[in-house]
Amino acid sequence: MYNNFTMELAGRTLSIDVNRVGKQANGCALLKYGETTVLSTATASEKPRDGIDFFPLSVEYEEKSYAVGKIPGGFNKREGKASENAILTSRVIDRPMRPLFPKDYRNDVTLNNMVMSVDPECRPELVAMLGASIATCISDIPFDGPCAMTQVGLVDGQLIINPSQAQWKEGDLQLTVASTKQKVIMIEAGANEVPEEKMLEAIYTAHDINQTVIAFIESIVAAVGKPKHEYTSCAIPQEMFDAMKAIVTPEEMEVAVFTDEKQVREENIRNITAKLEEAFADNEEWMAILGEAIYQYEKKTVRKMILKDHKRPDGRQLNQIRPLAAEVDIIPRVHGSAMFTRGQTQICDVCTLAPLSEVQKIDGLDENVTEKRYMHHYNFPAYSVGETKVSRGPGRREIGHGALAERALLAVLPTPEEFPYAIRCVSETFESNGSTSMASTCASCMALMAAGVPIKKMVAGISCGLVTGDTDDDFVLLTDIQGLEDFFGDMDFKVTGTTEGITAIQMDIKIHGLTRPIVEGAIARCREARLFIMDNCMKPAISEPRKELAATAPKIIQVTIDPEKIGDVIGKQGKVIKGIQESLGVKIDITEEGNVSICGTDMANMNEAKRQIEVIVTDFAEGQIFTGKVVSIKEFGAFIEFAPGKEGMVHISKIAKERIDHVEDVLTLGDKVKVVCLGKDKMGRISFSIKDVEQ
């Protein structure tokens, strides 16, 4: 016998089955929202992992093709590595869950969410987020929950709670908010320039809905929840901190960490570490955790100085942005490039344009999303932070940062009809000391403008940090956090937008939620900062999109044809279209609606390709004049190819004004001649005349 719990949520039934499946996991819940079904499990190791100074949490979001009635592509016909959407969903689940586990917990924990069926009216990502929370809450794993998640869309100015897949894609807002019983704990958003006031309304509408879900989860826990198990604490002993302070005084630590040069600070910490290693050389237990103890000591020092004295490590004011610099065209021959520098964070972004046939194909569970025209990729090499490590390709962090910067620009991109190109921006991290994703947003915006992409408005981004005290009203907000303030602070609140409104939000925190004054203050700070960055850094480098594309960029001209004539342009086995492309060095794409895009770098050849296509699809009428090539000579006349795959005949009597005995007396294979259409002969062939062309 299993337990079933239900509630009505945004007009649909949310059903939870417990003790039906997955009984060997620490916690397991089978969720159905509408007909979307997700199996969520939470498992933990019996003992802590040795030799680590972090909480080893893994969050997985598994997309099963059978959930939407598909067989996976590829040779193996089975699911492979996680898709970009799966990785991003895992990150959204991880961010609100991680702070609610004990800080001194070192047992491995895995939260697995398997999507088993998808109802287009109920997004599986939302169900997985709720499932992860429920499975953990009813398990015996220590967890200070519950937390709940709600998604909000904006359609025709109206907020939509837990929108369908179509509403999520087509609306002006894609907002996910996670809450505890008291506070907001996570915000993720993509938006079409939504004003700050509307965004706050949406956030706290979601927060209110979350409270009803939390009450529902609490009822489940009361009925079937397991007692939380005991665990071995990995907290640093207080006597060790006392001994460290006797050797390195708080004043010495302040001097060591308060500098605007990251390398100087790291050298100071190395010297302190060497001093403490010498002092504790005979204490194996303390030596094993010395690195974590120094980190905690450094963290307490920084937090105290910021919170009590409003003193930042590099001496800035609380709302002061680090020195800014921007330039464009730093890389030759590429289609567009820009570099953005903020303090010791530096991003070079390169923009590449291509025909629409180069869009990224998406094979996922959302049938409304099958391709992606704008791609932003982010790279974070080890040298950018002074480390040595072999590159193994993008990890979850790189994919997440790239997706955030990509989302930031979507709202201002031109439509495919306005600008028929696939667009790729790549952000290379040259140097990193905090908020490289926001620097990537600024750099990619400038690179797009430098490439001549007619974006509608300029977009910039900035991150706001937080240090909290013992009470809710004891906090300090920090504009433009550097790496140290991110590591030791409580929040990384990233906001991108235009002068009109917000285009993206991503909020990471390390505490049990934010009060409304903190959220409102962070959003206001970010608006002030991004406007400053645009006016004082980006606009002096490039203020608007260039009117012309770079000489190296492909050019595209378009023509519309009758869809019924598409087969004529393509030809048998693609012979006609291939011939045009190979002879003229162009690339031709044709949509089902008859929209033809001709891409190339030689405008003369592109125009010739357009002319040939127009000739192919023309319904021939008497009196039309064409230029063609002699492709065959017979006794009775010559055949003229006037378009790829299209031929007509000139009778010998129509070649010259005077009588001729042999076609070869006037024409040779390969000759280019101008002909006038006479209609069709008795055999249905197009008939031409050379002698009747008006000179």
Buried (B, 14 or more C-beta within 10 A) or exposed (E): EEBEBEBEBBEBEBBBBBBBEBEEBBBBBBBBBBEBBBBBBBBBEEEBEEEEEEBBBEBBBBBBBEBBEEEBEEEEEEBEEBBBBBBBBBBBBBBBBBBBBBEBBBBBBBBBBBBBBBBBBBBBBBBBBBBBBBBBBBBBBBBEBBBBBBBBBBBEEEBBBBBBBBBBEEBBBBBBBBBBBBBBBBBBBBBBBBBBEBBBBBBBBBBEBBBEBBEBBBEBBEEBBEEEEEBEEBEBEEEBBEBBEEEBEEEBBBEBBBBBEBEEBBEBBEEBBEBBBEBBEEEEEBBEBBEBBBBBBBBBBBBBBBBEEEBBBBEBEBBEBBEBEBBBBBBEEBBBBBBBBBBBBBBBBBBBBBBBEBBEEEEBBBEEEEEBBBBBBBBBEEEBBEEEEEEEEBEBBBBBBBBBBBBBBBBBBBEBEEBBBBBBBBBBBBBBBBBBBBBBBBBBBBBBBBBBBBBBBBBBBBBBBBBBEEEBEEBBBBBBBBBBBBBBBBBBBBBBBBBBBBBBBBBBBBBBBBBBEBBBBBBBBBBBBBBBBBEEBBBEBBEEBBEEBBEEBBBBBEBEBEEEBBEBBBBEEEEBBBBBBEEBEBBBBBEEEBBBBBBBEEEEBBBBBBBBBBBBBBEBEEEBEBEBBBBEBEEEBBBBBBBBBBBBBBBBEBBBEEEBEEBEEBBEEEBEBBBBBBEEEEEEEBBBBBBEEEE
